[in-house]
Structure formats: structure tokens, C-alpha cells
Amino acid sequence: MTNDLPVRPDTPCVAVCSTTFDEICRGCGRSVVEVAHWVAMTAEQKEVVWQRILAQGYPRRNT
């Protein structure tokens, strides 16, 4: 079985963690639920999140 998923960092976290105004981290773009469950997510589930956050302009280091 071949893994066709792109090579990504272990996490989209950029150490700019803030969910002050809503449930989305200002640094990585993940929801608080996605952050909390990240380590238990499959590679395919993580890739879905990666595609969404990249399309939305995340991760952002200078927010």
C-alpha cells in the first residue's frame, strides 16, 4: 500500500497559540477540538485539516 499523502511537519503549530476571540487558533488555524485530538488523528484526518488551513492562509507566525 502506497502512501500518497504529502510530507508534512508533525503539527501545524507555530507557537502562536490563541483562541481568545473564537474557537480557531490564530497561529495554526485549527479548532480547539482539532488541537486537542491531533495526536489521535489518522494521517488522512490530519491531511484534511492541513488542506483547509493552508487554503485559509495558515499557519501564521505574525498574527
Backbone as CSV, one residue per row, in Angstrom:
resi,resn,N_x,N_y,N_z,CA_x,CA_y,CA_z,C_x,C_y,C_z
1,MET,0.843,-1.183,0.000,0.000,0.000,0.000,0.885,1.243,0.000
2,THR,0.649,2.135,-0.936,1.446,3.354,-1.044,0.768,4.505,-0.325
3,ASN,1.582,5.307,0.290,1.061,6.479,0.981,1.198,7.671,0.049
4,ASP,0.087,8.145,-0.493,0.100,9.255,-1.439,-0.058,10.612,-0.763
5,LEU,-0.021,10.638,0.556,-0.187,11.904,1.275,1.112,12.706,1.211
6,PRO,1.000,14.042,1.136,2.215,14.867,1.128,2.964,14.769,2.453
7,VAL,4.254,15.009,2.391,5.062,15.034,3.609,4.803,16.366,4.307
8,ARG,4.403,16.296,5.560,4.072,17.498,6.335,4.844,17.462,7.657
9,PRO,5.006,18.625,8.294,5.547,18.624,9.662,4.612,17.843,10.584
10,ASP,5.115,17.457,11.735,4.301,16.700,12.698,3.039,17.437,13.106
11,THR,3.106,18.761,13.145,1.972,19.573,13.572,2.042,20.930,12.885
12,PRO,0.896,21.554,12.642,0.915,22.899,12.081,1.170,23.993,13.128
13,CYS,1.365,23.611,14.375,1.571,24.576,15.450,2.796,25.448,15.166
14,VAL,2.625,26.765,15.356,3.730,27.709,15.183,4.004,28.476,16.476
15,ALA,3.499,27.961,17.590,3.702,28.545,18.917,3.146,29.964,19.022
16,VAL,2.079,30.233,18.271,1.327,31.485,18.385,-0.084,31.045,18.747
17,CYS,-0.230,30.524,19.939,-1.475,29.887,20.341,-2.429,30.888,20.971
18,SER,-3.570,31.066,20.336,-4.574,31.958,20.905,-5.932,31.628,20.318
19,THR,-6.888,31.401,21.196,-8.281,31.218,20.785,-9.130,32.222,21.554
20,THR,-8.581,33.404,21.759,-9.234,34.439,22.560,-10.597,34.846,22.018
21,PHE,-10.706,35.006,20.704,-11.916,35.570,20.116,-12.894,34.538,19.584
22,ASP,-12.418,33.337,19.303,-13.299,32.285,18.808,-12.646,30.931,19.070
23,GLU,-13.127,29.906,18.425,-12.631,28.550,18.662,-11.503,28.152,17.706
24,ILE,-10.977,29.123,16.941,-9.920,28.839,15.973,-8.619,29.475,16.444
25,CYS,-7.545,28.702,16.446,-6.246,29.220,16.862,-5.753,30.247,15.848
26,ARG,-5.315,31.396,16.328,-4.812,32.465,15.453,-3.499,32.084,14.788
27,GLY,-2.771,31.142,15.364,-1.482,30.751,14.793,-1.580,29.659,13.743
28,CYS,-2.236,28.559,14.095,-2.251,27.411,13.182,-3.552,27.237,12.416
29,GLY,-4.618,27.873,12.857,-5.884,27.769,12.145,-6.739,26.575,12.506
30,ARG,-6.258,25.754,13.436,-7.059,24.594,13.841,-8.070,24.990,14.905
31,SER,-9.154,24.225,14.957,-10.129,24.440,16.026,-9.557,23.867,17.318
32,VAL,-10.134,24.272,18.448,-9.660,23.739,19.721,-9.837,22.225,19.783
33,VAL,-10.868,21.699,19.157,-11.091,20.245,19.125,-9.998,19.570,18.291
34,GLU,-9.655,20.157,17.141,-8.591,19.581,16.306,-7.259,19.592,17.034
35,VAL,-6.962,20.672,17.739,-5.713,20.742,18.508,-5.705,19.651,19.580
36,ALA,-6.811,19.524,20.297,-6.886,18.553,21.394,-6.779,17.113,20.907
37,HIS,-7.286,16.828,19.719,-7.311,15.450,19.215,-6.226,15.143,18.191
38,TRP,-5.360,16.106,17.906,-4.367,15.970,16.839,-3.554,14.679,16.951
39,VAL,-3.053,14.370,18.124,-2.183,13.187,18.275,-2.923,11.881,18.007
40,ALA,-4.238,11.868,18.154,-5.011,10.652,17.934,-5.582,10.568,16.516
41,MET,-5.430,11.618,15.728,-5.994,11.631,14.378,-5.148,10.789,13.431
42,THR,-5.809,10.205,12.425,-5.080,9.448,11.400,-4.383,10.423,10.460
43,ALA,-3.449,9.921,9.681,-2.751,10.762,8.710,-3.737,11.384,7.725
44,GLU,-4.749,10.630,7.348,-5.756,11.137,6.408,-6.581,12.260,7.040
45,GLN,-6.942,12.103,8.303,-7.697,13.151,9.001,-6.845,14.418,9.135
46,LYS,-5.578,14.236,9.465,-4.686,15.386,9.582,-4.538,16.089,8.235
47,GLU,-4.461,15.327,7.152,-4.309,15.919,5.827,-5.511,16.776,5.455
48,VAL,-6.710,16.352,5.840,-7.906,17.158,5.595,-7.769,18.508,6.299
49,VAL,-7.293,18.480,7.534,-7.098,19.718,8.295,-6.009,20.561,7.632
50,TRP,-4.894,19.937,7.274,-3.797,20.655,6.618,-4.288,21.362,5.360
51,GLN,-5.053,20.672,4.536,-5.529,21.279,3.290,-6.404,22.500,3.578
52,ARG,-7.280,22.385,4.563,-8.153,23.501,4.906,-7.364,24.697,5.436
53,ILE,-6.465,24.452,6.390,-5.753,25.580,6.992,-4.801,26.241,5.990
54,LEU,-4.166,25.453,5.138,-3.295,26.051,4.124,-4.106,26.908,3.158
55,ALA,-5.282,26.444,2.756,-6.155,27.207,1.861,-6.611,28.504,2.513
56,GLN,-6.679,28.522,3.834,-7.120,29.706,4.571,-5.950,30.628,4.959
57,GLY,-4.742,30.282,4.539,-3.584,31.145,4.816,-2.859,30.857,6.110
58,TYR,-3.114,29.737,6.709,-2.402,29.323,7.920,-1.316,28.350,7.533
59,PRO,-0.367,28.081,8.412,-0.096,28.694,9.701,0.419,30.134,9.528
60,ARG,0.144,30.945,10.547,0.559,32.348,10.567,1.453,32.581,11.766
61,ARG,2.648,33.011,11.498,3.590,33.258,12.590,3.455,34.665,13.156
62,ASN,3.032,35.602,12.352,2.946,37.008,12.795,1.497,37.448,12.848
63,THR,0.779,37.037,13.903,-0.634,37.411,13.998,-0.853,38.340,15.170
